[in-house]
Amino acid sequence: MSAAIPVPVHLFAPLTQRSVTFPNRIACSPMCEYSSIDGFANDWHVVHLGTRAVGGAGLVITEASAVSPEGRITPGDLGIWKDEHIAELTRITTFLKSQGTVPGMQLAHAGRKASMCLPWDGVRTLAPEEGGWTNVIAPSAERYSDTYPVPLALDRAGMDKVVADFAAAAKRAAAAGFLLAEVHNAHGYLLHEFLSPASNKRTDEYGGSLASRARFPLEVIRAVRAAFPADLPVWVRLSVTDWVEDGLSVEDSIAYCKLLKAEGIDLIDCSSGGLDHRQQIPIGAGYQVAFSERIRREVGIPTGAVGMITEPAQADTIIRTAQADVVSLARELLYNPYWPLHAAQTLHQPGVWPKQYERAAKGKLERRKPLAG
């Protein structure tokens, strides 16, 4: 067992990784907005991400940002595959930093789940005449389900391109002012497809055993770590289990996380599922927290917990009991962008309201106090 890492104090204790200090342990999890044209960020992204920073999240991570056009889930995905994307992204990072929030970017390739229509138009793949693309790739010619096309199995040249695309994207993310990069190795997208035996049917050195299935994701992650500034953290979002018998297991993920730790990864962002339509997920409050706690304990690496974390006391307990070092919220921050500031009030911790709101916020608190006598 690895040496224990320090137990965090509480939800609002700062966290320092490399040269970056997060003001609290609350992260805004990546949420796809499907609102880009040709990968460009726009006013929607500034407002969506900026609002969560104003609300007090210590870290705000972009939606899955495609490292290549063919790596998008839909034509509306945010992109980081060309230098022209940098300027609009810099608007976002500049504002997030002005609010005391750390800006992060999730780097992603959708693999065999690419070329989908926008979700409000249904759940189906796009035909070429609708703007879809035919060069959908995967580790093997195994489609996600019967309604998806058969993907192209990657050859070595294609794999080299993916590695180069991730590395170039990491450099652009740093140029745009992001202080954290997260590699998307979850939810049935390309790197997860390589790692899981349910989707990786290769018979070469990139298929078979866990060590072989992990080889390509590690090539990508190693390239990102080398391309992103050494004084800035790199995280990996991982689906810890596929929730199917022939898929990735928790034990597989623990072994994989030991390899990630050796590559200099700073935190494992623990999610699950998304690879196989047969999955049966027992969803409930904090249903994935046990994964972050076990990886943290057995690997000796910081972890993030995500999934049905809704209450301040629940989030604070996760941190205080060393089940995770960070809690990530998505839907809860859609419902209430000011959840972190309200959590600080509930937990009697300091929360920094923006100066533009501070007088009104304090006034509301004063009105809530019972009258003396």
N, C-alpha and C positions, 0 to 999 in steps of 0.2 A: 504494500500500500504506500502511496506517495505521502510525503510529509504534508501535514495539514496546512492549509492556507488560513490567514487570519480571519476570525469571525467578524463580520461587519457589525457596526453598532446598531443602526436603525435605518429606516427608509430614507431619512433626510441627512444621513451622514455622507460627506463627499467620498468619491472614489477616484483614486489616481491610477492611471495606467500609462506607462511611459511618460511622455511630457504633458499628457492631457488630464485635467481634473474635472470630473463630472460633479456638478453641484449637489446632486442627489442621486438616488438609485432608481429613478422612474424614467423609463424610456418610452417614447412613442414608437411603437412597432411599425414596420413597413406596411403600408396599405395601398394597394393598387388603385389608382384613380382613373386610369384609361382615358386621360384627357389631353394627351399630347398629339401633335401632328409632326411626323417625321422625327419623333423622339425629343422634341424641344419642350423644355419647361416653359410655363407661361404664368399669367396672373393667378390662375386657379391654384397652381402649386405653391406660389408665394403665400397666398392667403391660407391654404390648407395647412402647410407646414408651419408657417409663421404663427398661426393661431395657437397651435400646440406649444410653441415656445413661449408666447405671451402667457399661456396658462400654467407655465412653471415646470414643464418636463425638463429633466436634466440632459436628456439626449433625444434628438429627433432624427429618425432615419427615413430617408426617401423610400418610396415604393421600389420594388424590384426594377432596377435600371438596366436595360438590355445592353450587353457589350457588343452586339452586332444586330443589324436589322432582322436577320433570320432568327435571332435569339429572343425576339419579343413574343409575349403571350398573345397580344392583339396589336393591331395597327395603332392603338391609342397609348401604348406603353411609353414611359419615360425612357430616354436613351442616353448613352454615354459612349457612343461608338465613333464620334467624330469631334474634332476640335471646336467646331462651330457650336456645340452644345454648351461649352464652358461658360460663356458670357451670361446666359440666363440663369444657370445654376449658381453663379457667383452672386447674383442678386439674392438668392435664397440664403446661402451660407453667411453673407454679410449681415442680413437681418437676424438670423438665428443667433449669431454671435453677439449682436447688439443687445439681445435679451438675456444673455448669460447662459445660453443653451449650446451644447456641443452638437454640431451638425455631422451626421453620418450618412453614408451612401451604401445601399445594398447593390452589389454587382451580381448580375444574373444572366442565365441563358435558359430558356424554357424547354429546350430539347424537343421531345416528341409531343409536348403539350403546347406547341407554338401554333401560330396561324389560326387563332380563334377569333370569332366575332366579338364585338363589344358585349359585355354581359347583359346589358339591358336590352339587347337584341336577341337574346336566347343563348343557349349553350350548344354551339356547333362550330365545326371548323369552317374556314372561309375557302371558297373555291377561287382559283386564280382570277376568274373574271370579276370577282368581288373584291379584289385587292389582296387575296391570300398569296402565300408563297409555297412553292413546291419543294424547296430544299430543307424540309424538316428533318432533323437529325436525331440520332439516339445511339447508345452503345451497340444495340442490336436492332434488327428489323422486326421489332416487337411493338405493336401499337398499344396505346393506352386502353382502348376499348373498341368495340365493334363499330362505333360511330366515328372513330378517328382514322386517318390514313396510315398506311404502313410507312414508318420513317426510313430514312437512309442510314445504314450502319456506318459509323464513322471509320474512315481509314486513317493511316498515320498522318497524311497531309492535312486532313480535316481536323484531326486532334491538335496538330501543331498550330493551326489557325485559331482554334478556340483558346489555347493557352496564350497565344500572342494577343488575342482580342481582350482577354481578361487583364493581362499585364498593361496594355495600352489604356484600358479603361481606368485602372487604378491610378496611373499617372495623371490622367485627365481629372479624376476625382480630387486628387491632391491639388492640382492647378486651380480647380474651382473653389478651393478653400475648405473642403471637407476634412475633418480632423479624425475621422474613423471610417474604415472600409469594412463592410460585412460581405463575405462570400456566401451566396445562396446555395446551400448544399441540402435543400429540403424540398418538401411538398411536390415531389414527383418531377422536378425539373432536371436538367441535364446531369449535373454532378451527382444528384441523388440516384438517377437512373443507372449510372455506372456503379454506385456503391451497393445497390440492392440486388440480391440474387433473383428477385422476382422479375426484374426488367433487364438485367445484364446476363445474356446467354452466350457471351463470347467464349471462344475456345483458345484464344491466344493468351499472351501474358497479361491482358487486361480483364480477364474473366476467370471464373472458377473460385478460388479461395478468397477470403476476405482481403488478404494482403494484395492479391492481384486486382480485385475489384476496386480497391482503394488507390491503386497506383495512379490512375489518371486524375481523379479529384485532387490528389496530393500534388501532382505536377502543376495543376492550375493554382492551387492555394500557395504553393511555394513561389510561383511566378508573381502572384499578387503581393505576397509578403516582401519579395525583393523589389518590386516596383513602387510600392507605397513607402513614404518616408519612414525610416527606421525608428524615429522618435514618436510615431503615431501608431495607435493600436489597430490591429486587424482581428475581427471576430468572424466566426463561422456559424451560420444558422443551420441546424441539423435536425432532420426528422429522426428522432431517436428510435422509433419503431414504425414499421409499416402497418401494424395491426392486421397482418395476414400471416398464416403459418409458414409460408415459403418465402417470406420477405425478410427485411432487416430486423434483427432482434436488438433488445437493449444491450445484451452482452456483446454483440457485434459493435455497437456504437461505443461502448466503453473502450474496447480495444482500439477502435478508430481514433477516439479522442486522445488516447495516449500518443498516437502518431502525430496528431495535430499539435499537441503540447510540445513535442520535440521539434516541430517546425516553427515554433515561436508564436503560435496563435494565443491571443490574450484572453479570449472568453468564448465559451460555447453557448450559443443562443438556442435553448432546447425546445423544439417543437415536435410534431409527429405527423405521420400520415401523408396523404396526398399523392401517393405513388400508384395505388391500385384501387380500382373502383369496387373491389370486393371488401374493402376495409370495414370493420365494425368498431367504431370508436365510442367508448363509454364516457360521453361528454358530461361533465359536471364541474362544480366549482373547483378550480385549481387542479384539474385532472391531469396536467402534465408536470406538476411541480415535483413529483417523485423522481422524474427523470433528471431534472437539474440537480436535485439533492444527491442522487446516487453518483452521477458523473463528477460532481464537485468533490464528494468524499473519496471515491475510489481512484480518480485520476489526479486529484490535487490541482485542478484548474478552475479558475472562476467560471461561473455559469450564470445564464439568464433564464428566468422562468416566464412563461407566457401561456395564456389560455384560461379564460373565465376567472381572471383576477379582477374583482370589481370593488371590493371594500377596502378602505384605508387600513383597518386593523388586520385584515387578511394579508395585505401586501407587506405591512410592517412586520408581521409574524414570520413571513417567509424569509425576510432579511435577518431578523434578530436570531432565528433558529438555524441560520447557516444553510438553508435549503437552496439559496441562490444569492448572488451578489447584486443582481439587478432584476427588477420586475418590468416586463414590457406590457403595455396596454395598447389596444387598438380600438375595438368597438366602444369601450368605455370612454375613450377620449373623443370619439365621434359624438357620443351622447352628451358629454360634458368636457369640453376642452380645458376647463379650469379645475379638473379633478385634482391635480397635484396641489394647487393652492387651497382647495377645500380640505384635502387630506391633511395638509399641514395644520390647519385650524383644528380638525378633529383630533389629531395626535399631539396637539400642543407643541408643535415644532415651528421654527421660524419659516415663513414662506414669503418670498419677495414679490409683492404685487408690482406691476408696472407703475411708474410714477403717475401715469395718466389716469390710473384706476384707484390709486392707493387711498385717496380721501374718501371716495365713495365706498370702497370695501371696508375701511375702518368704521365708517359711519354705520354700515349695515351691522357690523359686529356689535357696536355700542347699543344699537337698538334691540339686539337680541338679549342683552344682559338683563337679569331681573332687577327691579327697583330695590334700593336698599330700604330696610325698615319694614 
